[in-house]
Amino acid sequence: MYGGSSTSGFDCSGFTKYVYGQFGYTLNRTATDQLSNGVSVRKDELQPGDLVFFKYRTSKPVSHVGIYIGDGQFIHASSSSSASGVKISSLSESWYANRYVGAKRILA
């Protein structure tokens, strides 16, 4: 659900904002704006909790964001027609691997 930011329906950045909010952190609202939160980390330095960003069919810097959970996987709110809802995906899946932009670590 595009624009969703509550448990009744999330878009990707609404999901990350909500999850971080449960732990007392404030993130910007959109995936592009969340790029300005935290500090950049390399893919080989990812830790659980890092935000991971992807770009697909947009002139914006990114179009999708999720939360890295370890072992090459991340959790995200997907709005694809084949798999909407909150789901776990692998960074090595070709769709995500080919669209990976970078990651941010949110510091206290």
C-alpha positions as CSV (number, residue, x, y, z in Angstrom):
1,M,0.0,0.0,0.0
2,Y,1.7,3.2,-1.2
3,G,1.6,5.8,1.5
4,G,0.7,3.4,4.3
5,S,2.3,4.0,7.7
6,S,0.2,2.1,10.2
7,T,-0.4,-1.5,11.0
8,S,-3.5,-1.5,8.8
9,G,-1.2,-1.1,5.8
10,F,2.4,-0.2,5.2
11,D,4.4,1.0,2.3
12,C,8.2,0.2,2.6
13,S,9.3,3.4,4.3
14,G,6.2,3.5,6.5
15,F,7.2,0.1,7.7
16,T,10.8,1.0,8.5
17,K,9.6,4.3,10.2
18,Y,7.1,2.3,12.3
19,V,9.6,-0.4,13.4
20,Y,12.3,2.1,14.3
21,G,9.6,4.2,16.2
22,Q,8.8,1.2,18.4
23,F,12.4,1.4,19.6
24,G,12.4,5.2,20.2
25,Y,14.0,6.3,16.9
26,T,12.6,8.8,14.5
27,L,13.2,8.2,10.8
28,N,12.2,10.4,7.9
29,R,9.0,9.4,6.1
30,T,10.0,8.4,2.6
31,A,12.7,6.0,1.4
32,T,14.5,8.8,-0.3
33,D,14.4,11.0,2.8
34,Q,15.5,8.0,4.9
35,L,18.8,8.1,3.0
36,S,19.7,11.2,5.1
37,N,19.2,9.2,8.4
38,G,22.2,7.4,9.9
39,V,25.6,6.7,8.5
40,S,26.5,4.8,5.3
41,V,27.8,1.2,5.6
42,R,29.3,-1.0,3.0
43,K,27.4,-4.1,2.0
44,D,30.0,-6.4,3.5
45,E,29.6,-4.6,6.8
46,L,25.9,-5.0,7.2
47,Q,24.5,-5.7,10.6
48,P,21.0,-6.5,11.7
49,G,18.9,-3.3,11.9
50,D,20.7,-1.5,9.1
51,L,18.4,0.0,6.5
52,V,19.0,-1.3,2.9
53,F,18.0,0.7,-0.1
54,F,17.0,-0.2,-3.7
55,K,16.2,1.7,-6.8
56,Y,13.7,0.7,-9.5
57,R,12.0,2.8,-12.2
58,T,12.4,6.2,-10.6
59,S,14.4,9.4,-11.0
60,K,14.7,9.6,-7.2
61,P,17.9,8.2,-5.6
62,V,15.9,5.2,-4.2
63,S,12.5,3.6,-4.5
64,H,12.5,0.9,-1.8
65,V,13.8,0.4,1.7
66,G,14.0,-2.6,4.1
67,I,15.7,-3.6,7.4
68,Y,18.6,-6.0,7.2
69,I,18.0,-9.0,9.6
70,G,21.3,-11.0,9.0
71,D,22.4,-13.9,6.9
72,G,21.9,-11.9,3.7
73,Q,18.2,-11.3,4.4
74,F,16.0,-8.3,5.0
75,I,12.5,-7.6,6.0
76,H,10.3,-5.1,4.1
77,A,6.8,-4.1,3.2
78,S,6.4,-5.3,-0.4
79,S,3.9,-3.7,-2.7
80,S,4.6,-6.0,-5.7
81,S,1.5,-7.5,-7.3
82,S,2.8,-11.0,-6.7
83,A,3.7,-10.6,-3.0
84,S,2.3,-7.7,-1.1
85,G,2.6,-7.4,2.6
86,V,5.5,-7.6,5.1
87,K,8.0,-10.3,3.9
88,I,11.6,-11.5,4.2
89,S,13.7,-11.5,1.1
90,S,17.3,-12.2,0.3
91,L,19.8,-9.6,-0.9
92,S,21.1,-12.2,-3.3
93,E,17.8,-12.6,-5.1
94,S,18.5,-11.2,-8.6
95,W,15.8,-8.6,-8.4
96,Y,17.2,-7.1,-5.2
97,A,20.8,-7.7,-6.0
98,N,20.5,-5.8,-9.3
99,R,18.8,-2.9,-7.7
100,Y,20.7,-2.5,-4.4
101,V,21.9,1.0,-3.8
102,G,23.4,1.0,-0.3
103,A,22.8,0.9,3.4
104,K,22.5,3.1,6.4
105,R,23.1,2.4,10.1
106,I,20.9,4.3,12.5
107,L,22.9,5.4,15.6
108,A,21.6,6.4,19.0
